[in-house]
Amino acid sequence: MQDTTYRVDLLKEYLKGTIHPDNHLELKTLFEEYPDLFDLVHNLEDPSGLQQALQEYRYFHDPKSVQNKEQTLQNILQRIEKKPKQGIRIATYRSLLRYTAAASILAFLSLGIWYLLSRPNPNTDLQAFKEAEKLSPGGNRATLLAADGSIIELNESHSGIVIGDQITYNDGSLLLKDTQEELALLTLSTPKGGQYHVTLPDGSKVWLNADSRLKYPNRFTGLLREVELDGEAYFEVTSNAKQPFVVKTPSEQVEVLGTHFNVNSYRDEEASKVALLEGKVHVVADNRQSSTLSPGQQTFFSNNQMKTQNINAEESIAWKNGEFTFNNESLGAAMRQVARWYDIEIEVDPSLKQLALWGSVSRLDNFDKVLKIIKMTDDNIKIKIEGRRVKIMK
């Protein structure tokens, strides 16, 4: 993958005009090795498409789901064959897919995918794409339930708050004076279409995803640092062996000393998940099943059973880094994530809910970019949008 990443960087520099095959030996060699690549890249109108191509390559290259990826590639090839020739020779791609190193093939094929699919098929769903362009993404939106029971609408121009002797925004500007000498509980809530960040009294940091609630004290006292979560949040916990940090959810309890982890525990999801990036955590389910995680592992609690899985932990916090990442994600589960962020209603045909979705899209993009990933998976899917209601049908 490192080799492919470097080659994509070369192509980015070429599109920006900073290098040229006449004076850059590696770029010249690359075009000689892949003669179709010059025409293909030359047709790209936006260098950012190369980053999207690299993202697609990452998911296609996952060896765990070869069959699904081959089907997705087949769908893409069928779409390409239906289109007028645009300087892209499909027979050559088929030969490349058959005989060339897989990593390079898929990365370069993904460039063609981006070029051909960056605009909707003129024969299908044009009205849906026009309506989807109007559905903008979420932003920094949240409310704070203060100790006196008042509800404060937080400023959207800030991304977070800091809990200390006073409550401030993350730039230091004052939000609320803390007049409570005794322990008091605060609740940070994000609506659908919202996200926010809080620095807790011990310095621990929490990023709250859309439609989530975090209850925590204005200061940590006693033997434990306890917070309650309903929804999804990413935690970076300050280490303190004398005062362990505990996250309580409707399904489990996560006990840590100091570590980085993600908790996804929405009430409308089929499973509650805890994914570990750094350190070590101990997860105890309501039925007393438990697991101690190492980095790159996740607990999956569903139907009163807990499983421990090896995962790519970075994918679990793609949302925190501004991305939707669908790596063999079921269409039904993926659309629940999307609906929360865009604050829309999405109805998925029952026969499509288990369809495997692959791809990545920025959470800063409007909803039409998500539709393109769906159509890339299966061009026969029909989309209907009325206001903020979306139907995905066969």
C-alpha positions as a Python dict, from the first residue, in 0.01 Angstrom:
ca = {
    (1, 'M'): (0, 0, 0),
    (2, 'Q'): (283, 238, 71),
    (3, 'D'): (398, 203, -294),
    (4, 'T'): (48, 282, -421),
    (5, 'T'): (15, 581, -189),
    (6, 'Y'): (343, 720, -326),
    (7, 'R'): (224, 673, -684),
    (8, 'V'): (-103, 853, -612),
    (9, 'D'): (99, 1139, -460),
    (10, 'L'): (301, 1155, -783),
    (11, 'L'): (-20, 1187, -983),
    (12, 'K'): (-147, 1461, -752),
    (13, 'E'): (173, 1657, -808),
    (14, 'Y'): (138, 1605, -1183),
    (15, 'L'): (-219, 1738, -1182),
    (16, 'K'): (-105, 2041, -983),
    (17, 'G'): (163, 2104, -1244),
    (18, 'T'): (460, 2075, -1009),
    (19, 'I'): (615, 1779, -1193),
    (20, 'H'): (606, 1649, -1553),
    (21, 'P'): (707, 1319, -1719),
    (22, 'D'): (971, 1504, -1923),
    (23, 'N'): (1166, 1599, -1611),
    (24, 'H'): (1057, 1338, -1355),
    (25, 'L'): (1191, 988, -1417),
    (26, 'E'): (956, 804, -1178),
    (27, 'L'): (647, 970, -1324),
    (28, 'K'): (767, 892, -1676),
    (29, 'T'): (828, 528, -1579),
    (30, 'L'): (480, 509, -1421),
    (31, 'F'): (311, 627, -1743),
    (32, 'E'): (521, 388, -1949),
    (33, 'E'): (423, 98, -1722),
    (34, 'Y'): (53, 190, -1741),
    (35, 'P'): (-7, 348, -2084),
    (36, 'D'): (-381, 398, -2020),
    (37, 'L'): (-308, 587, -1702),
    (38, 'F'): (-196, 905, -1875),
    (39, 'D'): (-526, 951, -2059),
    (40, 'L'): (-727, 852, -1753),
    (41, 'V'): (-554, 1093, -1514),
    (42, 'H'): (-550, 1368, -1772),
    (43, 'N'): (-930, 1358, -1778),
    (44, 'L'): (-964, 1410, -1402),
    (45, 'E'): (-1099, 1757, -1334),
    (46, 'D'): (-1032, 1772, -961),
    (47, 'P'): (-711, 1653, -789),
    (48, 'S'): (-913, 1581, -474),
    (49, 'G'): (-1052, 1284, -662),
    (50, 'L'): (-718, 1115, -614),
    (51, 'Q'): (-766, 1119, -238),
    (52, 'Q'): (-1111, 965, -284),
    (53, 'A'): (-952, 706, -513),
    (54, 'L'): (-699, 616, -248),
    (55, 'Q'): (-976, 573, 9),
    (56, 'E'): (-1162, 340, -226),
    (57, 'Y'): (-843, 145, -285),
    (58, 'R'): (-801, 87, 87),
    (59, 'Y'): (-1136, -83, 116),
    (60, 'F'): (-1105, -283, -205),
    (61, 'H'): (-767, -411, -84),
    (62, 'D'): (-902, -560, 240),
    (63, 'P'): (-834, -935, 199),
    (64, 'K'): (-1117, -1037, 432),
    (65, 'S'): (-1401, -972, 188),
    (66, 'V'): (-1275, -1063, -156),
    (67, 'Q'): (-1607, -1194, -282),
    (68, 'N'): (-1797, -876, -201),
    (69, 'K'): (-1527, -658, -352),
    (70, 'E'): (-1520, -860, -672),
    (71, 'Q'): (-1897, -812, -702),
    (72, 'T'): (-1860, -438, -644),
    (73, 'L'): (-1587, -417, -909),
    (74, 'Q'): (-1805, -615, -1149),
    (75, 'N'): (-2090, -368, -1094),
    (76, 'I'): (-1851, -83, -1167),
    (77, 'L'): (-1719, -246, -1484),
    (78, 'Q'): (-2073, -303, -1606),
    (79, 'R'): (-2149, 63, -1554),
    (80, 'I'): (-1837, 166, -1741),
    (81, 'E'): (-1930, -55, -2036),
    (82, 'K'): (-2271, 116, -2063),
    (83, 'K'): (-2109, 458, -2101),
    (84, 'P'): (-1971, 618, -2420),
    (85, 'K'): (-1599, 573, -2470),
    (86, 'Q'): (-1407, 850, -2296),
    (87, 'G'): (-1051, 746, -2365),
    (88, 'I'): (-1073, 454, -2121),
    (89, 'R'): (-1013, 112, -2273),
    (90, 'I'): (-1209, -146, -2077),
    (91, 'A'): (-1038, -445, -2232),
    (92, 'T'): (-708, -315, -2102),
    (93, 'Y'): (-855, -280, -1753),
    (94, 'R'): (-978, -638, -1764),
    (95, 'S'): (-629, -747, -1861),
    (96, 'L'): (-484, -540, -1580),
    (97, 'L'): (-727, -690, -1332),
    (98, 'R'): (-625, -1034, -1448),
    (99, 'Y'): (-251, -1003, -1479),
    (100, 'T'): (-115, -701, -1288),
    (101, 'A'): (-38, -663, -915),
    (102, 'A'): (-373, -623, -737),
    (103, 'A'): (-282, -323, -523),
    (104, 'S'): (-179, -107, -818),
    (105, 'I'): (-468, -225, -1034),
    (106, 'L'): (-736, -137, -785),
    (107, 'A'): (-583, 197, -698),
    (108, 'F'): (-565, 300, -1062),
    (109, 'L'): (-905, 155, -1142),
    (110, 'S'): (-1048, 363, -860),
    (111, 'L'): (-932, 675, -1042),
    (112, 'G'): (-1156, 573, -1328),
    (113, 'I'): (-1436, 495, -1084),
    (114, 'W'): (-1417, 845, -941),
    (115, 'Y'): (-1411, 1008, -1283),
    (116, 'L'): (-1707, 812, -1415),
    (117, 'L'): (-1918, 830, -1098),
    (118, 'S'): (-1846, 1181, -975),
    (119, 'R'): (-2168, 1282, -1150),
    (120, 'P'): (-2499, 1090, -1149),
    (121, 'N'): (-2604, 865, -1435),
    (122, 'P'): (-2815, 1093, -1658),
    (123, 'N'): (-3070, 815, -1704),
    (124, 'T'): (-3146, 755, -1336),
    (125, 'D'): (-3233, 948, -1021),
    (126, 'L'): (-3145, 1294, -1152),
    (127, 'Q'): (-3422, 1451, -945),
    (128, 'A'): (-3308, 1261, -636),
    (129, 'F'): (-2952, 1391, -676),
    (130, 'K'): (-3078, 1746, -717),
    (131, 'E'): (-3277, 1714, -396),
    (132, 'A'): (-2984, 1546, -217),
    (133, 'E'): (-2760, 1841, -300),
    (134, 'K'): (-2988, 2053, -81),
    (135, 'L'): (-2936, 1831, 226),
    (136, 'S'): (-2637, 1979, 406),
    (137, 'P'): (-2428, 1801, 671),
    (138, 'G'): (-2439, 1854, 1045),
    (139, 'G'): (-2212, 2083, 1244),
    (140, 'N'): (-2110, 2198, 1591),
    (141, 'R'): (-2449, 2190, 1763),
    (142, 'A'): (-2520, 2098, 2124),
    (143, 'T'): (-2694, 2199, 2444),
    (144, 'L'): (-2566, 2197, 2801),
    (145, 'L'): (-2800, 2107, 3086),
    (146, 'A'): (-2656, 2309, 3374),
    (147, 'A'): (-2662, 2220, 3743),
    (148, 'D'): (-2952, 2460, 3810),
    (149, 'G'): (-3168, 2290, 3545),
    (150, 'S'): (-3127, 2558, 3279),
    (151, 'I'): (-3058, 2451, 2919),
    (152, 'I'): (-2791, 2647, 2732),
    (153, 'E'): (-2767, 2646, 2353),
    (154, 'L'): (-2396, 2622, 2275),
    (155, 'N'): (-2236, 2848, 2017),
    (156, 'E'): (-2200, 2680, 1678),
    (157, 'S'): (-1886, 2883, 1603),
    (158, 'H'): (-1707, 2680, 1875),
    (159, 'S'): (-1637, 2308, 1862),
    (160, 'G'): (-1619, 2236, 2235),
    (161, 'I'): (-1631, 2340, 2599),
    (162, 'V'): (-1392, 2302, 2894),
    (163, 'I'): (-1509, 2214, 3246),
    (164, 'G'): (-1303, 2370, 3524),
    (165, 'D'): (-1353, 2629, 3796),
    (166, 'Q'): (-1558, 2798, 3526),
    (167, 'I'): (-1709, 2654, 3209),
    (168, 'T'): (-1550, 2803, 2900),
    (169, 'Y'): (-1547, 2745, 2528),
    (170, 'N'): (-1233, 2581, 2394),
    (171, 'D'): (-1090, 2919, 2296),
    (172, 'G'): (-1106, 3034, 2660),
    (173, 'S'): (-1413, 3258, 2631),
    (174, 'L'): (-1648, 3234, 2928),
    (175, 'L'): (-1966, 3031, 2898),
    (176, 'L'): (-2078, 2985, 3260),
    (177, 'K'): (-1945, 3066, 3603),
    (178, 'D'): (-1936, 2762, 3829),
    (179, 'T'): (-2105, 2870, 4149),
    (180, 'Q'): (-2162, 2513, 4270),
    (181, 'E'): (-1939, 2432, 4565),
    (182, 'E'): (-2092, 2087, 4590),
    (183, 'L'): (-2086, 1808, 4336),
    (184, 'A'): (-2332, 1874, 4051),
    (185, 'L'): (-2411, 1685, 3732),
    (186, 'L'): (-2398, 1841, 3386),
    (187, 'T'): (-2530, 1692, 3062),
    (188, 'L'): (-2391, 1768, 2717),
    (189, 'S'): (-2638, 1671, 2441),
    (190, 'T'): (-2603, 1675, 2065),
    (191, 'P'): (-2909, 1667, 1838),
    (192, 'K'): (-2933, 1484, 1509),
    (193, 'G'): (-2704, 1681, 1282),
    (194, 'G'): (-2481, 1785, 1572),
    (195, 'Q'): (-2141, 1709, 1725),
    (196, 'Y'): (-1944, 1866, 2011),
    (197, 'H'): (-1636, 1820, 2223),
    (198, 'V'): (-1588, 1852, 2600),
    (199, 'T'): (-1277, 1861, 2818),
    (200, 'L'): (-1373, 1711, 3154),
    (201, 'P'): (-1251, 1835, 3496),
    (202, 'D'): (-959, 1587, 3498),
    (203, 'G'): (-840, 1691, 3151),
    (204, 'S'): (-992, 1391, 2973),
    (205, 'K'): (-1135, 1476, 2632),
    (206, 'V'): (-1460, 1346, 2484),
    (207, 'W'): (-1592, 1393, 2129),
    (208, 'L'): (-1968, 1344, 2109),
    (209, 'N'): (-2126, 1221, 1786),
    (210, 'A'): (-2474, 1316, 1664),
    (211, 'D'): (-2784, 1235, 1872),
    (212, 'S'): (-2582, 1156, 2186),
    (213, 'R'): (-2578, 1253, 2554),
    (214, 'L'): (-2295, 1259, 2806),
    (215, 'K'): (-2366, 1310, 3178),
    (216, 'Y'): (-2069, 1399, 3399),
    (217, 'P'): (-1991, 1587, 3723),
    (218, 'N'): (-1853, 1939, 3744),
    (219, 'R'): (-1564, 1785, 3941),
    (220, 'F'): (-1447, 1431, 4005),
    (221, 'T'): (-1449, 1320, 4369),
    (222, 'G'): (-1438, 980, 4531),
    (223, 'L'): (-1273, 660, 4413),
    (224, 'L'): (-1397, 666, 4054),
    (225, 'R'): (-1436, 913, 3769),
    (226, 'E'): (-1780, 816, 3640),
    (227, 'V'): (-1965, 941, 3332),
    (228, 'E'): (-2278, 816, 3154),
    (229, 'L'): (-2313, 790, 2777),
    (230, 'D'): (-2616, 736, 2557),
    (231, 'G'): (-2509, 737, 2191),
    (232, 'E'): (-2155, 752, 2056),
    (233, 'A'): (-1839, 918, 2182),
    (234, 'Y'): (-1463, 897, 2145),
    (235, 'F'): (-1264, 924, 2469),
    (236, 'E'): (-906, 1027, 2539),
    (237, 'V'): (-877, 964, 2911),
    (238, 'T'): (-613, 1126, 3129),
    (239, 'S'): (-422, 859, 3321),
    (240, 'N'): (-481, 836, 3696),
    (241, 'A'): (-422, 493, 3848),
    (242, 'K'): (-562, 608, 4183),
    (243, 'Q'): (-895, 711, 4031),
    (244, 'P'): (-1010, 482, 3746),
    (245, 'F'): (-1235, 622, 3474),
    (246, 'V'): (-1570, 450, 3414),
    (247, 'V'): (-1813, 497, 3124),
    (248, 'K'): (-2165, 364, 3184),
    (249, 'T'): (-2395, 295, 2887),
    (250, 'P'): (-2738, 131, 2864),
    (251, 'S'): (-2562, -198, 2777),
    (252, 'E'): (-2224, -208, 2949),
    (253, 'Q'): (-1966, -48, 3173),
    (254, 'V'): (-1619, 44, 3045),
    (255, 'E'): (-1342, 66, 3304),
    (256, 'V'): (-1009, 234, 3219),
    (257, 'L'): (-709, 400, 3378),
    (258, 'G'): (-589, 611, 3086),
    (259, 'T'): (-649, 527, 2722),
    (260, 'H'): (-812, 613, 2386),
    (261, 'F'): (-1131, 432, 2288),
    (262, 'N'): (-1465, 469, 2112),
    (263, 'V'): (-1805, 370, 2251),
    (264, 'N'): (-2102, 324, 2017),
    (265, 'S'): (-2413, 250, 2222),
    (266, 'Y'): (-2719, 391, 2047),
    (267, 'R'): (-3049, 250, 2172),
    (268, 'D'): (-3178, 197, 1817),
    (269, 'E'): (-2877, -9, 1707),
    (270, 'E'): (-2866, -388, 1713),
    (271, 'A'): (-2536, -394, 1900),
    (272, 'S'): (-2329, -188, 2143),
    (273, 'K'): (-1958, -164, 2056),
    (274, 'V'): (-1644, -57, 2239),
    (275, 'A'): (-1332, -19, 2023),
    (276, 'L'): (-983, 34, 2168),
    (277, 'L'): (-712, 242, 2000),
    (278, 'E'): (-455, 279, 2280),
    (279, 'G'): (-400, 136, 2628),
    (280, 'K'): (-630, -124, 2778),
    (281, 'V'): (-996, -129, 2883),
    (282, 'H'): (-1217, -374, 3068),
    (283, 'V'): (-1574, -400, 2939),
    (284, 'V'): (-1848, -550, 3156),
    (285, 'A'): (-2192, -610, 3001),
    (286, 'D'): (-2519, -587, 3190),
    (287, 'N'): (-2534, -967, 3201),
    (288, 'R'): (-2187, -970, 3366),
    (289, 'Q'): (-2006, -1103, 3060),
    (290, 'S'): (-1674, -923, 3034),
    (291, 'S'): (-1369, -876, 2815),
    (292, 'T'): (-1036, -697, 2851),
    (293, 'L'): (-937, -535, 2523),
    (294, 'S'): (-599, -469, 2366),
    (295, 'P'): (-548, -206, 2092),
    (296, 'G'): (-715, -307, 1768),
    (297, 'Q'): (-991, -503, 1941),
    (298, 'Q'): (-1361, -439, 1990),
    (299, 'T'): (-1640, -581, 2201),
    (300, 'F'): (-1967, -643, 2019),
    (301, 'F'): (-2265, -687, 2252),
    (302, 'S'): (-2587, -805, 2087),
    (303, 'N'): (-2872, -1042, 2177),
    (304, 'N'): (-2736, -1066, 2531),
    (305, 'Q'): (-2403, -1202, 2404),
    (306, 'M'): (-2062, -1036, 2405),
    (307, 'K'): (-1802, -1110, 2138),
    (308, 'T'): (-1448, -978, 2105),
    (309, 'Q'): (-1329, -896, 1754),
    (310, 'N'): (-1008, -780, 1588),
    (311, 'I'): (-1075, -462, 1390),
    (312, 'N'): (-913, -166, 1220),
    (313, 'A'): (-965, 66, 1514),
    (314, 'E'): (-913, 380, 1304),
    (315, 'E'): (-1233, 298, 1116),
    (316, 'S'): (-1429, 317, 1441),
    (317, 'I'): (-1335, 686, 1481),
    (318, 'A'): (-1365, 787, 1116),
    (319, 'W'): (-1668, 996, 1222),
    (320, 'K'): (-1453, 1191, 1468),
    (321, 'N'): (-1202, 1259, 1190),
    (322, 'G'): (-1472, 1391, 958),
    (323, 'E'): (-1539, 1081, 746),
    (324, 'F'): (-1803, 820, 684),
    (325, 'T'): (-1619, 491, 636),
    (326, 'F'): (-1817, 196, 505),
    (327, 'N'): (-1608, -121, 503),
    (328, 'N'): (-1850, -406, 426),
    (329, 'E'): (-2113, -216, 627),
    (330, 'S'): (-2473, -320, 578),
    (331, 'L'): (-2676, -56, 396),
    (332, 'G'): (-2928, -47, 681),
    (333, 'A'): (-2666, 24, 949),
    (334, 'A'): (-2482, 274, 729),
    (335, 'M'): (-2797, 471, 661),
    (336, 'R'): (-2876, 498, 1032),
    (337, 'Q'): (-2537, 670, 1078),
    (338, 'V'): (-2604, 896, 783),
    (339, 'A'): (-2957, 984, 897),
    (340, 'R'): (-2829, 1101, 1237),
    (341, 'W'): (-2567, 1328, 1082),
    (342, 'Y'): (-2784, 1487, 813),
    (343, 'D'): (-3090, 1499, 1041),
    (344, 'I'): (-3307, 1323, 785),
    (345, 'E'): (-3536, 1020, 775),
    (346, 'I'): (-3413, 731, 561),
    (347, 'E'): (-3632, 434, 477),
    (348, 'V'): (-3445, 137, 330),
    (349, 'D'): (-3630, -141, 147),
    (350, 'P'): (-3604, -453, 370),
    (351, 'S'): (-3453, -650, 80),
    (352, 'L'): (-3164, -399, 63),
    (353, 'K'): (-3080, -360, 432),
    (354, 'Q'): (-2808, -628, 426),
    (355, 'L'): (-2647, -505, 105),
    (356, 'A'): (-2272, -459, 168),
    (357, 'L'): (-2158, -99, 129),
    (358, 'W'): (-1800, 5, 54),
    (359, 'G'): (-1644, 349, 35),
    (360, 'S'): (-1562, 668, 216),
    (361, 'V'): (-1709, 1017, 199),
    (362, 'S'): (-1641, 1335, 391),
    (363, 'R'): (-1895, 1430, 657),
    (364, 'L'): (-1856, 1786, 528),
    (365, 'D'): (-2014, 1692, 194),
    (366, 'N'): (-2383, 1724, 114),
    (367, 'F'): (-2600, 1414, 99),
    (368, 'D'): (-2561, 1363, -278),
    (369, 'K'): (-2205, 1235, -222),
    (370, 'V'): (-2345, 955, -5),
    (371, 'L'): (-2592, 864, -278),
    (372, 'K'): (-2305, 821, -523),
    (373, 'I'): (-2151, 552, -303),
    (374, 'I'): (-2487, 372, -289),
    (375, 'K'): (-2527, 390, -666),
    (376, 'M'): (-2170, 270, -713),
    (377, 'T'): (-2259, -40, -513),
    (378, 'D'): (-2572, -113, -716),
    (379, 'D'): (-2685, 115, -998),
    (380, 'N'): (-3031, -47, -999),
    (381, 'I'): (-3116, 100, -659),
    (382, 'K'): (-3383, 371, -681),
    (383, 'I'): (-3379, 686, -469),
    (384, 'K'): (-3675, 910, -386),
    (385, 'I'): (-3640, 1227, -178),
    (386, 'E'): (-3924, 1443, -51),
    (387, 'G'): (-3803, 1720, 176),
    (388, 'R'): (-3603, 1548, 450),
    (389, 'R'): (-3750, 1203, 383),
    (390, 'V'): (-3542, 962, 175),
    (391, 'K'): (-3654, 627, 35),
    (392, 'I'): (-3403, 372, -94),
    (393, 'M'): (-3579, 110, -306),
    (394, 'K'): (-3520, -174, -549),
}
